[in-house]
Amino acid sequence: MILATLEALLQPGGCSLGAILPTKTEDKKTYVLRNYDLSPAISDMRLCATNVKGRYRHTGFSVSYFGRSEGLNEKGFCAAFASCGIPVGKHQGMKKPVVKGLQFMVIVRALLENCKDVEEGVHYLKDMPIAANMNLILADADGNSALIETYEGNLAVKRVDKTSDYLLATNHAVIPEIMKIERGKLLQSEIRYNILKDTLENNNNISKDKILQLLLSEYPNGVSVHNYEENFGMVHSILFDLNERQLHISFGSPINNRFYKIKVGDNLPFNEIEVFLENNNYGPSFWKITPNDVWN
């Protein structure tokens, strides 16, 4: 039963991720934004606060109950996952694993429980067997960030420190070593990436409210996607405030559902909530594949 659930949750989905660092933000804080796109039929849609003895306390959404898709821990260290190209799994349209290793949900939870900053996170990953094709953004409250891309057993790291502005990822490779392996990408992934990039490039000293607005516009004008019937609709959205150890979260799309604020380790004032989901099909171009730039 548990195995069947794990396999179901490997079905294709998408995400938009960004780490916005103190040199870019109005209040000189570190923020991480993330939209998680999947289907509510195969998503936990379950926020968890976890406090394991001898490990760092953290808060994030669960995957197959035990795993995590992202989270923030008590030290101000954040990890957020997106698939890199075609996800690994046993379902139609997915890639068979090339190497033996861990899936993303186990990796994210392990990072949150065992690492206090980006430096420890990058070191921790280099000794880990990874089967997932993933874009993983790491960030900490000191203004450091890194993008880890894994694809078919290959791993590459792009480091960003406090002298830089931001780091982004959607569902295609952006590090040249991985781009050479992942020959194609979804055009809509590139569109979402460019929306984030253009907004941040055109806004120096960006405010927290302006960052939240990135999550409140629908594709193709924004990064919020409502394609639930094709397993590509927003099941949750988060803006992490790493310095305050705080999460601004919405269940479902924040366009149709409200944001809630919660501190790492705290509880929301409810156990269940109604979520409004409205499907939008964006046409066949939504699944158009384009070559990676390295091959152009």
C-alpha positions as CSV (number, residue, x, y, z in Angstrom):
1,M,0.0,0.0,0.0
2,I,2.8,2.4,0.9
3,L,4.8,1.4,-2.2
4,A,1.7,2.1,-4.4
5,T,1.3,5.6,-2.9
6,L,5.0,6.4,-3.5
7,E,4.7,5.4,-7.1
8,A,1.6,7.4,-7.7
9,L,3.2,10.5,-6.4
10,L,6.0,10.2,-9.0
11,Q,3.5,11.3,-11.7
12,P,4.6,14.4,-13.7
13,G,4.2,17.8,-12.2
14,G,5.9,21.1,-12.1
15,C,7.3,23.8,-9.8
16,S,8.6,27.3,-9.8
17,L,11.4,28.2,-7.3
18,G,13.4,31.2,-6.4
19,A,15.8,32.4,-3.7
20,I,15.9,36.2,-3.4
21,L,18.9,37.3,-1.4
22,P,19.5,40.3,0.9
23,T,21.3,42.3,-1.8
24,K,18.1,42.3,-3.8
25,T,15.4,42.7,-1.1
26,E,14.1,45.9,0.4
27,D,14.3,44.7,4.0
28,K,17.7,42.9,3.4
29,K,16.2,39.5,4.3
30,T,16.5,36.2,2.5
31,Y,13.3,34.8,0.9
32,V,12.5,31.6,-1.0
33,L,9.4,31.3,-3.1
34,R,7.9,28.1,-4.4
35,N,4.8,26.9,-6.3
36,Y,4.2,23.2,-6.3
37,D,2.2,22.0,-9.3
38,L,0.6,18.5,-9.3
39,S,-2.9,17.0,-8.9
40,P,-4.8,17.2,-5.7
41,A,-5.8,13.5,-6.3
42,I,-2.2,12.5,-5.8
43,S,-0.9,15.2,-3.4
44,D,-0.9,15.0,0.4
45,M,-1.8,18.7,0.6
46,R,-0.7,18.3,4.2
47,L,1.5,20.8,6.1
48,C,3.7,19.2,8.8
49,A,5.7,20.5,11.7
50,T,8.4,17.9,12.6
51,N,10.4,17.8,15.7
52,V,12.6,14.7,15.9
53,K,14.9,14.3,18.9
54,G,18.5,15.1,18.0
55,R,17.5,16.6,14.6
56,Y,16.5,20.2,13.5
57,R,12.9,21.1,13.9
58,H,11.3,22.0,10.5
59,T,8.0,22.8,8.7
60,G,7.0,21.9,5.2
61,F,4.5,19.9,3.1
62,S,4.6,16.2,3.1
63,V,5.0,13.7,0.3
64,S,3.7,10.2,1.0
65,Y,3.4,11.4,4.6
66,F,7.0,10.7,5.5
67,G,8.8,12.7,2.9
68,R,8.9,16.5,2.2
69,S,8.7,18.5,-1.0
70,E,10.2,21.6,0.7
71,G,10.7,23.1,4.1
72,L,12.4,25.5,6.5
73,N,14.1,24.5,9.6
74,E,14.8,26.2,13.0
75,K,18.3,27.4,11.8
76,G,16.8,29.3,8.9
77,F,17.9,26.7,6.3
78,C,15.5,26.1,3.5
79,A,15.3,23.4,0.8
80,A,12.8,23.3,-2.1
81,F,12.4,20.7,-4.9
82,A,11.3,20.9,-8.5
83,S,11.7,18.1,-11.1
84,C,14.5,18.6,-13.7
85,G,13.1,17.5,-17.0
86,I,11.2,14.3,-17.0
87,P,10.7,12.8,-13.5
88,V,12.0,9.4,-12.6
89,G,9.3,6.7,-12.1
90,K,7.4,3.7,-13.4
91,H,4.5,5.5,-15.0
92,Q,3.8,6.3,-18.7
93,G,5.8,9.3,-19.9
94,M,8.3,9.0,-17.1
95,K,12.0,8.0,-17.2
96,K,13.1,4.7,-15.7
97,P,15.8,5.1,-13.0
98,V,19.3,5.0,-14.5
99,V,21.0,4.6,-11.1
100,K,20.0,3.2,-7.7
101,G,19.3,6.0,-5.2
102,L,16.9,8.1,-3.2
103,Q,13.8,10.0,-4.4
104,F,13.5,13.7,-3.8
105,M,11.1,13.5,-0.8
106,V,13.6,11.6,1.3
107,I,16.4,13.9,0.3
108,V,14.6,17.1,1.2
109,R,13.6,15.8,4.6
110,A,17.1,14.5,5.3
111,L,18.6,17.9,4.5
112,L,16.1,19.8,6.7
113,E,16.7,17.5,9.7
114,N,20.5,17.4,9.4
115,C,21.8,20.7,7.9
116,K,22.0,24.2,9.4
117,D,23.1,26.1,6.3
118,V,23.9,25.9,2.6
119,E,27.5,24.8,3.1
120,E,26.4,21.8,5.1
121,G,23.6,21.0,2.6
122,V,25.8,20.9,-0.4
123,H,28.4,18.7,1.4
124,Y,25.6,16.4,2.6
125,L,24.3,15.9,-0.9
126,K,27.6,15.0,-2.5
127,D,27.8,11.7,-0.5
128,M,24.2,10.8,-1.1
129,P,23.0,8.3,-3.8
130,I,20.4,10.2,-5.8
131,A,18.0,8.6,-8.4
132,A,15.7,11.6,-8.9
133,N,15.9,14.1,-11.7
134,M,15.7,17.3,-9.6
135,N,16.3,21.0,-9.3
136,L,16.9,21.7,-5.6
137,I,17.3,25.2,-4.3
138,L,19.0,25.6,-0.9
139,A,19.2,28.9,1.0
140,D,20.0,30.1,4.5
141,A,19.3,33.1,6.6
142,D,22.9,34.4,6.1
143,G,22.1,35.1,2.5
144,N,23.8,32.1,0.8
145,S,22.1,29.9,-1.8
146,A,22.9,27.1,-4.2
147,L,21.1,25.2,-7.0
148,I,21.7,21.5,-7.2
149,E,20.7,19.8,-10.4
150,T,20.7,16.0,-10.7
151,Y,19.9,14.1,-13.9
152,E,20.3,10.4,-14.6
153,G,22.9,10.0,-11.9
154,N,24.8,13.2,-12.7
155,L,25.1,16.1,-10.3
156,A,26.1,19.7,-10.7
157,V,26.1,22.6,-8.3
158,K,25.7,26.4,-8.9
159,R,26.7,28.4,-5.9
160,V,25.4,31.8,-5.0
161,D,26.7,33.9,-2.1
162,K,25.6,37.1,-0.3
163,T,27.1,39.3,-3.1
164,S,24.6,38.0,-5.6
165,D,20.9,38.8,-6.1
166,Y,18.9,35.7,-6.7
167,L,18.8,32.1,-7.9
168,L,15.9,30.5,-9.9
169,A,14.7,27.1,-11.1
170,T,11.6,25.7,-12.8
171,N,11.5,22.3,-14.5
172,H,14.5,22.4,-16.9
173,A,18.2,22.4,-16.5
174,V,20.1,25.7,-16.3
175,I,23.6,24.4,-15.3
176,P,25.6,23.7,-18.5
177,E,26.8,20.2,-17.4
178,I,23.2,19.1,-17.0
179,M,21.9,21.0,-20.0
180,K,24.1,18.8,-22.2
181,I,22.4,15.7,-20.9
182,E,18.8,17.0,-20.9
183,R,18.4,17.7,-24.6
184,G,14.9,19.2,-24.4
185,K,12.7,21.2,-22.1
186,L,9.1,22.2,-21.8
187,L,8.5,25.7,-23.3
188,Q,6.2,26.5,-20.4
189,S,9.0,25.8,-18.0
190,E,11.2,28.4,-19.8
191,I,8.3,30.9,-19.8
192,R,7.8,30.5,-16.1
193,Y,11.6,30.9,-15.5
194,N,11.7,34.1,-17.6
195,I,8.7,35.6,-15.8
196,L,10.6,35.2,-12.5
197,K,13.9,36.4,-14.0
198,D,12.4,39.5,-15.7
199,T,10.5,40.6,-12.6
200,L,13.6,40.3,-10.4
201,E,15.9,41.9,-13.0
202,N,13.6,44.9,-13.3
203,N,13.1,45.4,-9.5
204,N,16.0,46.5,-7.3
205,N,15.3,46.4,-3.6
206,I,12.2,44.3,-4.2
207,S,9.7,44.3,-1.4
208,K,8.1,41.3,0.3
209,D,4.7,42.2,-1.1
210,K,6.2,42.4,-4.7
211,I,7.6,38.9,-4.2
212,L,4.2,37.6,-3.1
213,Q,2.7,39.1,-6.3
214,L,4.9,36.7,-8.3
215,L,2.7,33.9,-6.9
216,L,-0.6,35.7,-7.5
217,S,-0.6,35.9,-11.3
218,E,-1.8,33.0,-13.5
219,Y,0.2,31.4,-16.4
220,P,1.2,32.5,-19.0
221,N,1.4,36.0,-17.4
222,G,2.6,34.5,-14.1
223,V,3.8,31.3,-12.5
224,S,0.5,30.1,-11.0
225,V,-0.7,27.1,-13.0
226,H,-4.2,25.7,-12.8
227,N,-4.0,22.7,-15.1
228,Y,-5.2,20.2,-12.5
229,E,-6.7,17.7,-14.9
230,E,-3.3,17.1,-16.5
231,N,-1.5,16.8,-13.1
232,F,-0.1,20.3,-13.4
233,G,-2.1,22.5,-11.1
234,M,-0.9,24.4,-8.0
235,V,-1.5,22.3,-4.9
236,H,0.4,24.7,-2.6
237,S,2.3,27.9,-2.7
238,I,4.9,29.2,-0.2
239,L,7.0,32.3,0.5
240,F,9.6,31.5,3.1
241,D,11.0,34.3,5.2
242,L,14.3,32.7,6.4
243,N,15.3,35.4,8.9
244,E,12.0,35.3,10.7
245,R,11.7,31.5,10.4
246,Q,8.2,32.2,8.9
247,L,6.1,30.7,6.0
248,H,3.4,32.4,4.1
249,I,1.4,29.4,2.7
250,S,-1.7,28.8,0.5
251,F,-3.4,25.5,0.1
252,G,-4.2,25.4,-3.7
253,S,-3.6,28.4,-5.8
254,P,-3.2,31.7,-3.9
255,I,-5.2,33.3,-6.7
256,N,-8.3,31.5,-5.4
257,N,-7.3,30.8,-1.8
258,R,-5.8,33.0,1.0
259,F,-2.3,33.0,2.4
260,Y,-1.7,32.0,6.0
261,K,1.4,32.8,8.1
262,I,3.0,30.3,10.4
263,K,6.4,30.1,12.2
264,V,8.6,27.0,12.0
265,G,7.3,24.4,14.4
266,D,4.0,26.2,15.1
267,N,0.5,24.9,14.3
268,L,-2.2,26.5,12.2
269,P,-5.5,27.4,13.9
270,F,-7.3,24.6,12.0
271,N,-6.8,20.9,11.1
272,E,-8.7,20.9,7.9
273,I,-9.6,23.6,5.3
274,E,-11.7,23.8,2.2
275,V,-9.7,24.5,-0.9
276,F,-11.1,26.0,-4.1
277,L,-9.6,24.5,-7.3
278,E,-10.6,25.7,-10.8
279,N,-9.2,23.9,-13.8
280,N,-7.8,25.7,-16.8
281,N,-6.5,23.9,-19.8
282,Y,-3.8,25.9,-21.6
283,G,-4.0,24.0,-24.9
284,P,-1.5,21.7,-26.7
285,S,1.3,24.3,-26.6
286,F,1.5,23.8,-22.8
287,W,3.3,20.5,-23.5
288,K,5.5,21.8,-26.4
289,I,9.2,20.8,-26.1
290,T,12.0,23.0,-27.2
291,P,15.8,22.3,-27.4
292,N,18.0,23.3,-24.5
293,D,20.1,26.4,-25.3
294,V,23.3,24.5,-25.2
295,W,22.1,22.6,-28.3
296,N,21.0,25.6,-30.3
